[in-house]
C-alpha cells in the first residue's frame, strides 16, 4: 500500500476526541529514539489499582497474587499511584490516587514502605518487572513540601494556585519555570529507583510537562538503571525522540470503535497503523489497549465477540499491549477513583480469560506479532475483512455483520475467537466478528 501519510493524518485527526493527542503532523520516521529494554519485547503490561484489586486493598494482597499472575502470563506490572492522597479538597471519601500529598512515601491505606519493598522484591524473584505511576504535572493542595518550597506550584497574580484542567479541583499544577521544581521532581524520580528498585515509570499527562524537563531528567534516570522504561500518557511522536519508549495509542482505539460502529472502513484502520509506524521514531512502542482506568470496561462497551476480536487485533500489533486488572475476567464495572469498589474475581468470563491467556503466551512465543512489518490484503477491505501477514503469521478479522468467505491458504490454526472455523471449497468461512490467527505452511 502506497500512502500519503500527511493526507491520512489530516483526515484522521479531526475524529480523535482525546485531548492528549498531538494535532500537528510531524514525520520522525528517520529517527531512532531511545533504545528499548530487552525485557519489554513480546510482553504486555498489567495495570494494577491496589485499592480495587482486593477486598483488603493492600500491597500484601497483591504480593500474594503474584504467582498466579505470573502463571497466567504477566511479566510486567504497572501500579497506579501508590503515594499518600491529599485531604484538602479531595474528591470522594477516599480521594483520587492522582492527587498526591507526598511523593517520597506510600499510601498507608495500602500498607507500609517495607510492604511495598517486599512486593517489588517478590516480583523480581519471579522474573517480573515493576513500573509505578509518576504524576509530575500536579500535586494535592496539601502537598507536604509546599510548606518548605512554596514556589513548586503556579500562582496567578492574586496568589491563587493554578491548574491547566479546571475539572481537576483536587490538585494544583507544578511550576516548571522554577529550577527548584525541576530539581525536586528529579529527586523524586531517582528516589524510587535507588530506594525501591523500580524498573520504569508510567508518566501521567506527560505532555503537560515541558519537553526540556524530560530531556534533562531522563538521562539521570537511565544513568541509575540503563534499561529503565518510560511510558507517557500522551500520544505524540515528539515524546519518542529522546525520552520515552512508549506513548498511548488512543487514536487506533478510536478508529477500531468506529469500525465496530460501521462509521469507517477497515481500510482506514490499516492506513492508520501504517501511518503511525512510518512517522514515529523507529524504536517507538505504542501502548495498545481496549481499556484502562480512564475508559469504560471493554466488556461493558463491546459485545463478547468484539472484545475477543479487539484483543486479537491489539496483540497482533507492534508496540506493547495493556491489560487493566479485571479485564481478563470480563469485568464490566470500571473501579471508581474516589471510593472503594473491589473487582469481583469470582464472576469470571472464562472465554475471555482463556483467550487472553493464549494471546499472552503467543505474544512471547511468536516474535512476528511484535513486528512493524504489516502486509495487508487490500482486496478484502471491501468486505470489511482486515487481513494481514506478519512474516509466517496471518491475522484475519471479519468486522462485518454477515458471514464472509475468502481464499484459504494452508496453515496451522493458532487462535480462533469462535468455537469453529469452517472451510469449504478451498475458502475460509468466517462468521460475523470472527478473528483467527494462523501460521502459514
Secondary structure, DSSP 8 states (H G I E B T S, - for coil): ----HHHHHHHHHTT---TTB--S----TT---S---GGGTT--EEEE-HHHHSSS-SHHHHHHHHHHHHHHT--EEEE---SEE--TT-STTT--TTSEEETTS--TTT--HHHHHHHHHHHHHTT-EEEEEE--SEEETT-GGGTT-GGGB-B-TTS-B--SSTT-TTEEEB-TTSHHHHHHHHHHHHHHHHTT---EEEETTGGGS-HHHHHHHHHHHHHH-TT-EEEESSB-GGGGTTT-SEEB-HHHHHHHHHHHTTSS-HHHHHHHHHHHHHHS-TT---EE-S--TTS--HHHHS-HHHHHHHHHHHTTSSSEEEEETTGGGT------SSS-----TTS--HHHHHHHHHHHHHHHH-GGGG-S--EE-GGGGGGTEEEEEETTEEEEEE-SSS-EEEE---EEEEEESSS--EEETTEEEE-TTEEEEEEE-
